[in-house]
Amino acid sequence: MTDTEVAELQRRLAAFAAARDWGQYHTPKNLAAALSVEASELLEIFQWLTPEQSAAIMENPASAHRVADEVADVFAYLLQFCEVLGIDPTAALVAKMQRNETRFPRPGGPEPHRRHSSE
């Protein structure tokens, strides 16, 4: 997915919300809450599955559809959240990956001072 495609999705989501006068509700707090709710709905699908069942979930068309729908909801709210706050999600991910590559070097490299931090 290119930056242009992400930006187009963000424009479509913004236009969809604007046409329904939902912009008034799309505050950073509300979008963060909605993102959390949708991520929880995704988690709910897997809640009581064994590791083997969860690995095979996409083999069943009904469960695959549910998972894909929840992934779409999470992605949509994340893109809307980024749009409202002026965050470029692809640039943020690239920067985070670069920091993680430094913080968590390949096995056999020097040990980083901090592990499992949210930085």
DSSP file with accessible surface (Angstrom, degrees, kcal/mol):
  #  RESIDUE AA STRUCTURE BP1 BP2  ACC     N-H-->O    O-->H-N    N-H-->O    O-->H-N    TCO  KAPPA ALPHA  PHI   PSI    X-CA   Y-CA   Z-CA
    1    1 A M              0   0  139      0, 0.0     2,-0.1     0, 0.0     0, 0.0   0.000 360.0 360.0 360.0 129.6    0.0    0.0    0.0
    2    2 A T     >  -     0   0   74      1,-0.1     4,-2.3     4,-0.0     5,-0.2  -0.438 360.0-110.4 -88.8 164.0    1.4    3.3   -1.0
    3    3 A D  H  > S+     0   0   94      1,-0.2     4,-2.7     2,-0.2     5,-0.2   0.883 121.3  55.6 -58.1 -36.4    1.3    6.6    0.9
    4    4 A T  H  > S+     0   0  103      2,-0.2     4,-2.4     1,-0.2    -1,-0.2   0.914 106.7  48.8 -64.1 -41.7   -1.1    7.8   -1.8
    5    5 A E  H  > S+     0   0  100      2,-0.2     4,-2.3     1,-0.2    -2,-0.2   0.908 111.8  49.0 -65.9 -39.5   -3.4    4.9   -1.3
    6    6 A V  H  X S+     0   0    8     -4,-2.3     4,-2.5     2,-0.2    -2,-0.2   0.941 111.6  49.4 -63.9 -45.4   -3.4    5.5    2.5
    7    7 A A  H  X S+     0   0   29     -4,-2.7     4,-2.5     1,-0.2    -2,-0.2   0.891 109.7  51.8 -62.0 -37.8   -4.1    9.2    1.9
    8    8 A E  H  X S+     0   0   87     -4,-2.4     4,-2.6     2,-0.2    -1,-0.2   0.912 108.9  50.2 -66.1 -41.2   -7.0    8.3   -0.4
    9    9 A L  H  X S+     0   0   53     -4,-2.3     4,-2.6     2,-0.2    -2,-0.2   0.922 110.3  50.7 -61.1 -42.4   -8.5    6.0    2.2
   10   10 A Q  H  X S+     0   0   18     -4,-2.5     4,-2.5     1,-0.2    -2,-0.2   0.914 110.3  49.4 -63.0 -40.8   -8.2    8.8    4.7
   11   11 A R  H  X S+     0   0  130     -4,-2.5     4,-2.6     2,-0.2    -1,-0.2   0.917 111.6  49.1 -63.3 -43.6  -10.0   11.2    2.3
   12   12 A R  H  X S+     0   0  164     -4,-2.6     4,-2.4     2,-0.2    -2,-0.2   0.915 112.0  48.0 -63.2 -42.7  -12.8    8.7    1.7
   13   13 A L  H  X S+     0   0   39     -4,-2.6     4,-2.4     2,-0.2    -2,-0.2   0.914 112.6  48.8 -63.9 -41.7  -13.3    8.1    5.4
   14   14 A A  H  X S+     0   0   46     -4,-2.5     4,-2.8    -5,-0.2    -2,-0.2   0.915 112.4  48.2 -64.8 -41.7  -13.3   11.8    6.1
   15   15 A A  H  X S+     0   0   61     -4,-2.6     4,-2.5     2,-0.2    -2,-0.2   0.906 110.6  51.6 -65.6 -40.3  -15.9   12.4    3.3
   16   16 A F  H  X S+     0   0   99     -4,-2.4     4,-0.7     2,-0.2    -2,-0.2   0.938 113.9  43.5 -60.5 -46.9  -18.0    9.6    4.5
   17   17 A A  H ><>S+     0   0    4     -4,-2.4     5,-2.9     1,-0.2     3,-0.8   0.912 113.2  51.7 -66.6 -41.4  -18.0   11.0    8.1
   18   18 A A  H ><5S+     0   0   71     -4,-2.8     3,-1.6     1,-0.3    -2,-0.2   0.898 103.8  57.1 -64.1 -39.2  -18.6   14.6    6.8
   19   19 A A  H 3<5S+     0   0   82     -4,-2.5    -1,-0.3     1,-0.3    -2,-0.2   0.739 113.4  41.1 -64.6 -20.8  -21.6   13.5    4.7
   20   20 A R  T <<5S-     0   0  116     -3,-0.8    -1,-0.3    -4,-0.7    -2,-0.2   0.249 113.4-117.0-108.5   7.5  -23.2   12.2    7.9
   21   21 A D  T < 5S+     0   0  109     -3,-1.6     3,-0.3    -4,-0.2    -3,-0.2   0.852  73.6 133.6  58.7  37.2  -22.1   15.1   10.1
   22   22 A W    >>< +     0   0  109     -5,-2.9     3,-2.1     1,-0.2     4,-0.7   0.568  40.1  92.5 -90.2  -9.4  -20.1   12.7   12.2
   23   23 A G  G >4 S+     0   0   45     -6,-0.4     3,-1.1     1,-0.3    -1,-0.2   0.833  76.4  64.7 -54.8 -33.5  -17.0   15.0   12.3
   24   24 A Q  G 34 S+     0   0  113     -3,-0.3    -1,-0.3     1,-0.3    -2,-0.1   0.759 105.9  44.5 -61.5 -24.8  -18.2   16.6   15.5
   25   25 A Y  G <4 S+     0   0  132     -3,-2.1     2,-1.6     1,-0.2    -1,-0.3   0.547  88.6  92.1 -94.6 -10.0  -17.8   13.2   17.2
   26   26 A H    <<  +     0   0   33     -3,-1.1    -1,-0.2    -4,-0.7    -3,-0.1  -0.355  52.5 146.1 -89.3  59.6  -14.4   12.5   15.7
   27   27 A T     >  -     0   0   56     -2,-1.6     4,-2.9    -3,-0.1     5,-0.3  -0.519  64.5-107.3 -83.8 159.6  -12.3   13.9   18.4
   28   28 A P  H  > S+     0   0   52      0, 0.0     4,-2.6     0, 0.0     5,-0.2   0.918 121.0  50.1 -54.8 -42.6   -8.9   12.3   19.2
   29   29 A K  H  > S+     0   0  151      1,-0.2     4,-2.4     2,-0.2     5,-0.2   0.941 112.9  45.0 -61.8 -47.9  -10.4   10.9   22.5
   30   30 A N  H  > S+     0   0   58      2,-0.2     4,-2.6     1,-0.2    -1,-0.2   0.894 114.5  48.2 -65.5 -39.3  -13.5    9.4   20.8
   31   31 A L  H  X S+     0   0    2     -4,-2.9     4,-2.6     2,-0.2    -1,-0.2   0.895 110.9  50.7 -69.8 -37.2  -11.5    7.9   17.9
   32   32 A A  H  X S+     0   0   43     -4,-2.6     4,-2.3    -5,-0.3    -2,-0.2   0.918 112.6  47.6 -64.1 -40.3   -8.9    6.4   20.3
   33   33 A A  H  X S+     0   0   50     -4,-2.4     4,-2.5    -5,-0.2    -2,-0.2   0.929 112.2  48.7 -65.2 -44.9  -11.8    4.9   22.3
   34   34 A A  H  X S+     0   0   21     -4,-2.6     4,-2.6     2,-0.2     5,-0.2   0.902 110.1  52.3 -62.5 -39.7  -13.5    3.6   19.1
   35   35 A L  H  X S+     0   0   36     -4,-2.6     4,-2.5     1,-0.2    -1,-0.2   0.933 110.2  48.4 -61.2 -43.7  -10.2    2.1   18.0
   36   36 A S  H  X S+     0   0   71     -4,-2.3     4,-2.3     2,-0.2    -2,-0.2   0.911 111.0  50.5 -63.9 -41.9   -9.8    0.3   21.3
   37   37 A V  H  X S+     0   0   75     -4,-2.5     4,-2.1     2,-0.2    -2,-0.2   0.932 112.0  46.8 -62.2 -46.1  -13.4   -1.0   21.1
   38   38 A E  H  X S+     0   0   25     -4,-2.6     4,-2.0     2,-0.2    -2,-0.2   0.899 110.9  51.5 -66.1 -38.3  -12.8   -2.3   17.6
   39   39 A A  H  X S+     0   0   43     -4,-2.5     4,-2.5     1,-0.2    -1,-0.2   0.904 109.8  51.2 -64.1 -36.3   -9.5   -3.9   18.6
   40   40 A S  H  X S+     0   0   66     -4,-2.3     4,-2.5     2,-0.2    -2,-0.2   0.870 106.4  53.7 -67.2 -36.4  -11.4   -5.6   21.5
   41   41 A E  H  X S+     0   0   66     -4,-2.1     4,-1.1     2,-0.2    -1,-0.2   0.884 109.0  49.4 -65.3 -35.5  -14.0   -6.9   19.1
   42   42 A L  H >X S+     0   0   42     -4,-2.0     4,-0.8     1,-0.2     3,-0.6   0.942 111.4  48.8 -65.2 -45.8  -11.2   -8.4   17.0
   43   43 A L  H >X S+     0   0  117     -4,-2.5     3,-1.0     1,-0.2     4,-0.9   0.880 101.9  64.0 -61.1 -37.1   -9.8  -10.0   20.2
   44   44 A E  H >< S+     0   0  116     -4,-2.5     3,-0.7     1,-0.3     4,-0.4   0.849  94.3  60.2 -57.9 -35.3  -13.2  -11.3   21.2
   45   45 A I  H << S+     0   0   15     -4,-1.1    -1,-0.3    -3,-0.6     3,-0.2   0.873 114.7  35.2 -59.8 -34.4  -13.2  -13.6   18.1
   46   46 A F  H X< S+     0   0   61     -3,-1.0     3,-1.6    -4,-0.8    -1,-0.2   0.495  86.9 110.9 -97.2  -4.6  -10.1  -15.3   19.3
   47   47 A Q  T << S+     0   0  103     -4,-0.9    -1,-0.2    -3,-0.7    -2,-0.1   0.799  89.5  20.5 -47.6 -50.3  -10.8  -15.2   23.1
   48   48 A W  T 3  S+     0   0  211     -4,-0.4    -1,-0.3    -3,-0.2     2,-0.2   0.263  96.3 117.2-110.1  15.9  -11.4  -18.9   23.8
   49   49 A L    <   -     0   0   61     -3,-1.6    -3,-0.0     1,-0.1    -4,-0.0  -0.520  64.2-120.3 -82.1 150.0   -9.7  -20.4   20.9
   50   50 A T     >  -     0   0   59     -2,-0.2     4,-2.8     1,-0.1     5,-0.2  -0.380  35.0-102.6 -73.9 165.0   -6.7  -22.7   21.2
   51   51 A P  H  > S+     0   0   96      0, 0.0     4,-2.1     0, 0.0     5,-0.1   0.907 125.4  50.4 -56.2 -38.1   -3.5  -21.6   19.5
   52   52 A E  H  > S+     0   0  140      2,-0.2     4,-1.2     1,-0.2     5,-0.1   0.912 110.6  48.0 -67.5 -43.5   -4.3  -24.2   16.7
   53   53 A Q  H  4 S+     0   0  101      1,-0.2     4,-0.3     2,-0.2     3,-0.3   0.904 111.5  50.4 -63.2 -41.9   -7.8  -22.9   16.2
   54   54 A S  H >< S+     0   0   41     -4,-2.8     3,-1.0     1,-0.2     4,-0.2   0.890 108.1  52.8 -66.1 -35.3   -6.7  -19.3   16.1
   55   55 A A  H 3< S+     0   0   87     -4,-2.1     3,-0.3    -5,-0.2    -1,-0.2   0.797 114.5  43.0 -68.3 -25.7   -4.0  -20.2   13.5
   56   56 A A  T >< S+     0   0   34     -4,-1.2     3,-2.1    -3,-0.3     4,-0.4   0.341  79.7 109.6-101.5   8.6   -6.7  -21.8   11.3
   57   57 A I  G X  S+     0   0   19     -3,-1.0     3,-1.1    -4,-0.3     7,-0.2   0.803  72.0  58.8 -61.1 -30.2   -9.4  -19.2   11.7
   58   58 A M  G 3  S+     0   0  107     -3,-0.3    -1,-0.3    -4,-0.2    -2,-0.1   0.596  89.0  75.1 -78.6  -5.3   -9.2  -17.9    8.1
   59   59 A E  G <  S+     0   0  160     -3,-2.1    -1,-0.2     1,-0.1    -2,-0.2   0.747  84.8  70.4 -75.7 -23.4  -10.0  -21.4    6.8
   60   60 A N  S <> S-     0   0   88     -3,-1.1     4,-3.0    -4,-0.4     5,-0.3  -0.852  78.0-146.7 -96.1 119.6  -13.7  -21.0    7.7
   61   61 A P  H  > S+     0   0  110      0, 0.0     4,-2.2     0, 0.0     5,-0.2   0.868  96.0  51.1 -56.3 -37.2  -15.4  -18.4    5.4
   62   62 A A  H  > S+     0   0   69      2,-0.2     4,-1.8     1,-0.2     5,-0.1   0.945 115.8  39.4 -68.2 -46.4  -17.7  -17.2    8.2
   63   63 A S  H  > S+     0   0   22      2,-0.2     4,-2.6     1,-0.2     5,-0.2   0.887 113.6  55.7 -71.6 -34.7  -15.0  -16.6   10.7
   64   64 A A  H  X S+     0   0   17     -4,-3.0     4,-2.7    -7,-0.2    -2,-0.2   0.913 107.1  50.6 -61.3 -40.2  -12.6  -15.2    8.1
   65   65 A H  H  X S+     0   0  114     -4,-2.2     4,-2.5    -5,-0.3    -1,-0.2   0.917 110.1  49.5 -63.5 -43.4  -15.3  -12.7    7.2
   66   66 A R  H  X S+     0   0  128     -4,-1.8     4,-2.2     2,-0.2    -2,-0.2   0.923 112.6  47.3 -61.4 -45.6  -15.7  -11.6   10.8
   67   67 A V  H  X S+     0   0   15     -4,-2.6     4,-2.7     1,-0.2     5,-0.2   0.946 112.3  49.2 -62.4 -47.7  -11.9  -11.2   11.3
   68   68 A A  H  X S+     0   0   50     -4,-2.7     4,-2.5     1,-0.2    -2,-0.2   0.900 110.3  51.7 -60.7 -40.8  -11.6   -9.2    8.0
   69   69 A D  H  X S+     0   0   76     -4,-2.5     4,-2.2     2,-0.2    -1,-0.2   0.914 111.7  45.9 -62.1 -43.3  -14.5   -6.9    9.1
   70   70 A E  H  X S+     0   0   34     -4,-2.2     4,-2.6     2,-0.2    -2,-0.2   0.897 110.8  52.6 -69.6 -37.3  -12.9   -6.2   12.4
   71   71 A V  H  X S+     0   0   74     -4,-2.7     4,-2.8     1,-0.2     5,-0.2   0.933 109.7  50.3 -60.5 -42.8   -9.5   -5.6   10.9
   72   72 A A  H  X S+     0   0   54     -4,-2.5     4,-2.8    -5,-0.2    -2,-0.2   0.914 110.2  49.5 -61.9 -42.4  -11.2   -3.1    8.5
   73   73 A D  H  X S+     0   0   60     -4,-2.2     4,-2.5     2,-0.2     5,-0.2   0.929 112.1  47.5 -62.9 -44.6  -12.9   -1.4   11.5
   74   74 A V  H  X S+     0   0   33     -4,-2.6     4,-2.4   -36,-0.2    -2,-0.2   0.943 114.6  46.8 -60.8 -46.7   -9.6   -1.1   13.4
   75   75 A F  H  X S+     0   0   78     -4,-2.8     4,-2.8    -5,-0.2     5,-0.2   0.918 111.1  51.8 -63.6 -42.1   -7.8    0.2   10.3
   76   76 A A  H  X S+     0   0   23     -4,-2.8     4,-2.4    -5,-0.2    -1,-0.2   0.937 112.4  44.5 -62.1 -47.7  -10.5    2.7    9.5
   77   77 A Y  H  X S+     0   0   65     -4,-2.5     4,-2.6     2,-0.2    -1,-0.2   0.884 112.4  52.8 -66.9 -35.3  -10.5    4.2   13.0
   78   78 A L  H  X S+     0   0   66     -4,-2.4     4,-2.6    -5,-0.2    -2,-0.2   0.945 110.7  47.0 -63.6 -44.7   -6.7    4.2   13.1
   79   79 A L  H  X S+     0   0    3     -4,-2.8     4,-2.4     1,-0.2    -2,-0.2   0.904 113.4  48.4 -64.2 -39.4   -6.6    6.1    9.8
   80   80 A Q  H  X S+     0   0   23     -4,-2.4     4,-2.4    -5,-0.2    -1,-0.2   0.911 110.6  51.4 -66.2 -41.1   -9.2    8.6   11.0
   81   81 A F  H  X S+     0   0   48     -4,-2.6     4,-1.9     1,-0.2    -2,-0.2   0.938 111.8  47.0 -58.7 -47.8   -7.3    9.1   14.3
   82   82 A C  H  X>S+     0   0    7     -4,-2.6     5,-2.6     1,-0.2     4,-1.0   0.899 110.6  52.8 -62.3 -40.9   -4.2    9.8   12.3
   83   83 A E  H ><5S+     0   0   95     -4,-2.4     3,-0.7     1,-0.2    -2,-0.2   0.935 109.1  48.5 -60.6 -46.8   -6.0   12.2   10.0
   84   84 A V  H 3<5S+     0   0   67     -4,-2.4    -1,-0.2     1,-0.2    -2,-0.2   0.874 118.4  39.9 -63.8 -37.2   -7.5   14.2   12.9
   85   85 A L  H 3<5S-     0   0   84     -4,-1.9    -1,-0.2    -5,-0.2    -2,-0.2   0.463 110.9-116.7 -93.6  -2.2   -4.1   14.5   14.7
   86   86 A G  T <<5 +     0   0   69     -4,-1.0     2,-0.5    -3,-0.7    -3,-0.2   0.826  60.6 152.4  72.8  31.6   -2.0   15.1   11.5
   87   87 A I      < -     0   0   67     -5,-2.6    -1,-0.2    -6,-0.2    -2,-0.1  -0.825  44.2-140.7 -96.7 130.6    0.0   11.9   11.9
   88   88 A D     >  -     0   0   79     -2,-0.5     4,-2.7     1,-0.2     5,-0.2  -0.809  16.3-159.4 -85.2 106.3    1.4   10.2    8.7
   89   89 A P  H  > S+     0   0   25      0, 0.0     4,-2.2     0, 0.0    -1,-0.2   0.872  87.0  48.5 -63.0 -35.1    0.8    6.6    9.7
   90   90 A T  H  > S+     0   0   34      2,-0.2     4,-2.5     1,-0.2     5,-0.2   0.924 113.3  47.0 -71.8 -39.6    3.3    5.1    7.2
   91   91 A A  H  > S+     0   0   50      2,-0.2     4,-2.6     1,-0.2     5,-0.2   0.901 111.8  51.8 -65.8 -38.7    6.0    7.6    8.3
   92   92 A A  H  X S+     0   0   46     -4,-2.7     4,-2.4     2,-0.2    -2,-0.2   0.913 111.1  47.5 -63.5 -41.5    5.2    6.8   11.9
   93   93 A L  H  X S+     0   0  105     -4,-2.2     4,-2.8    -5,-0.2     5,-0.2   0.929 111.5  49.7 -66.9 -43.6    5.6    3.1   11.3
   94   94 A V  H  X S+     0   0   77     -4,-2.5     4,-2.3     1,-0.2    -2,-0.2   0.941 112.5  47.9 -60.4 -45.2    8.8    3.5    9.4
   95   95 A A  H  X S+     0   0   34     -4,-2.6     4,-2.2     1,-0.2    -1,-0.2   0.915 112.8  48.5 -63.1 -42.2   10.3    5.6   12.2
   96   96 A K  H  X S+     0   0   58     -4,-2.4     4,-2.7     1,-0.2    -1,-0.2   0.909 110.0  51.5 -65.8 -40.9    9.1    3.1   14.9
   97   97 A M  H  X S+     0   0   93     -4,-2.8     4,-2.4     2,-0.2    -1,-0.2   0.914 109.2  51.1 -62.3 -40.3   10.6    0.2   12.9
   98   98 A Q  H  X S+     0   0  114     -4,-2.3     4,-1.4     2,-0.2    -2,-0.2   0.920 111.2  47.5 -63.7 -42.3   13.9    2.0   12.7
   99   99 A R  H  X S+     0   0  121     -4,-2.2     4,-2.8     1,-0.2    -2,-0.2   0.917 112.1  50.3 -63.9 -41.5   14.0    2.7   16.4
  100  100 A N  H  X S+     0   0   54     -4,-2.7     4,-2.8     1,-0.2    -2,-0.2   0.869 105.0  56.5 -64.9 -37.0   13.1   -1.0   17.1
  101  101 A E  H  < S+     0   0  130     -4,-2.4    -1,-0.2     2,-0.2    -2,-0.2   0.863 113.3  41.9 -63.1 -31.8   15.9   -2.2   14.8
  102  102 A T  H  < S+     0   0  116     -4,-1.4    -2,-0.2    -5,-0.2    -1,-0.2   0.912 118.2  44.5 -78.0 -43.8   18.3   -0.2   17.0
  103  103 A R  H  < S+     0   0   31     -4,-2.8    -2,-0.2     1,-0.3    -3,-0.2   0.801 122.3  36.6 -70.8 -33.4   16.7   -1.2   20.3
  104  104 A F  S  < S-     0   0   68     -4,-2.8    -1,-0.3    -5,-0.2     7,-0.1  -0.685  82.3-171.7-123.4  77.0   16.3   -4.8   19.5
  105  105 A P        -     0   0   40      0, 0.0     3,-0.1     0, 0.0    -3,-0.1  -0.154  37.4 -80.0 -66.6 164.8   19.4   -5.9   17.4
  106  106 A R    >   -     0   0  219      1,-0.1     3,-2.0    -5,-0.1    -5,-0.0  -0.251  64.4 -79.6 -57.6 152.0   19.6   -9.3   15.8
  107  107 A P  T 3  S+     0   0  136      0, 0.0    -1,-0.1     0, 0.0     4,-0.0  -0.231 120.8  34.8 -54.8 140.7   20.6  -12.2   18.0
  108  108 A G  T 3  S+     0   0   90      1,-0.4     3,-0.1    -3,-0.1    -2,-0.1   0.228  97.0 106.9  96.0 -12.2   24.4  -12.2   18.6
  109  109 A G  S <  S-     0   0   37     -3,-2.0    -1,-0.4     1,-0.2     2,-0.0  -0.249  85.8 -62.3 -87.3-179.1   24.6   -8.4   18.6
  110  110 A P        -     0   0  111      0, 0.0    -1,-0.2     0, 0.0     0, 0.0  -0.330  58.9-107.7 -64.7 145.6   25.2   -6.2   21.6
  111  111 A E        -     0   0  134     -3,-0.1    -7,-0.1    -7,-0.1     2,-0.1  -0.593  31.9-126.5 -75.7 127.4   22.5   -6.3   24.3
  112  112 A P        -     0   0   24      0, 0.0    -9,-0.1     0, 0.0     3,-0.1  -0.393  12.6-127.8 -70.4 156.4   20.3   -3.1   24.4
  113  113 A H  S    S+     0   0  188      1,-0.1     2,-0.4    -2,-0.1   -10,-0.0   0.859  92.0  40.0 -73.8 -36.7   19.9   -1.4   27.7
  114  114 A R        -     0   0  122    -11,-0.1     2,-0.4     3,-0.0    -1,-0.1  -0.951  67.1-175.7-118.3 136.9   16.1   -1.3   27.7
  115  115 A R        +     0   0  115     -2,-0.4   -11,-0.1     1,-0.1   -12,-0.0  -0.953  63.9  10.4-126.9 148.4   13.8   -4.0   26.5
  116  116 A H  S    S+     0   0  162     -2,-0.4     2,-0.2     1,-0.2    -1,-0.1   0.797  82.5 144.9  60.7  32.6   10.0   -4.1   26.2
  117  117 A S        -     0   0   43     -3,-0.1    -1,-0.2     2,-0.1    -3,-0.0  -0.605  57.8-124.3 -92.0 162.0    9.5   -0.4   26.7
  118  118 A S              0   0  119     -2,-0.2    -1,-0.1     0, 0.0    -2,-0.0   0.355 360.0 360.0 -88.7   7.3    6.7    1.5   24.9
  119  119 A E              0   0  101    -20,-0.0    -2,-0.1   -23,-0.0    -3,-0.0  -0.368 360.0 360.0 -70.6 360.0    9.2    4.0   23.5
